[in-house]
């Protein structure tokens, strides 16, 4: 299991009646898209750096992202949420971002990881606040999942920093550009 969170199918089927369906649909749709994109980023990084010294580090983070995606696939079924229509685009864009950053070397890949994971953990924090305002007891299971995945993303962020992300060429420009892309991806995936 990813960080101690159960990957069993969600037990929320019986409680679908009382939920704020538009809010939950938006949260699950965008989180699924984000975890899908993260998987594609790590796939791109592994295609370039998989046999380098950075390979095991990237693989470790990718394995957690695979668990996250599996869980959001289950939540989409349990909550009856359709995926974003942008998945084919995120498939290509994620892989290109991962491979492109990895072509800058280990530091470039880690800079990408820092930028993406910081954006995602901030986004998860925003979702946690939304669900807490809605009804923390009603959304207890979803809150637990999002909190755990946020913590995993923060861990990936910290791993990137520990592996010289800030020493990447044009780090601040690269980080800003990637984070703007993340904000656009979040905005679009919530809605489309």
C-alpha positions, 0 to 999 in steps of 0.5 A: 500500500502507498504510505499505509493507505489501503488500496482496497476499493473505496467503501463510499458507495452507500454514502453517495447520496449525501455528498456534494457531487460537483465538488467530489467530481472535480476533486477526483477528476483532477487528482486522477489526471494529476496522478496519470500525468505524474506517472507519464513524467516518471516514465519519461524520466526513466526512459532517459535516466533509467540506467543511470545512478538516478534510475533507482530514485526515480523508480522509487517515486514512480512506484508510489505514483503508480499506487496513487493512480491505482487508488484514483482509478478505484475512486473514479468507479466508486464515485462514478466520476468520468475522467478528463477528456484531456488524458490523451494530451496529458499522456504525451505532455507528461512523457515529453516533460519527463524525458525533456527534463531528464535530458538536462541530466539528473539535476534537470529531472529532479528540478522537474520533480520539485516543481511538479510535486510542490504544485501538487502538494499545494493543490492537495492542501487546497482540496483538504481545506475544501473538504474540511469546510464541506464536512470532515466526517462525511469525507473522512476516507477521501481526506485520509487518502488525499493527506497521505498522497500529499505527504508522499508528494512532499517526500518526492519534493524533498528527494528532488532537493536532496539530489541537487534540483536547485543546481539544474541549469536555469532552475528558477526559470525551469521551475516557474515554467513547469509550475505554470503548466501545472496550474493550467493542467489543474484548471483544465482537468477540473473542468473538462 
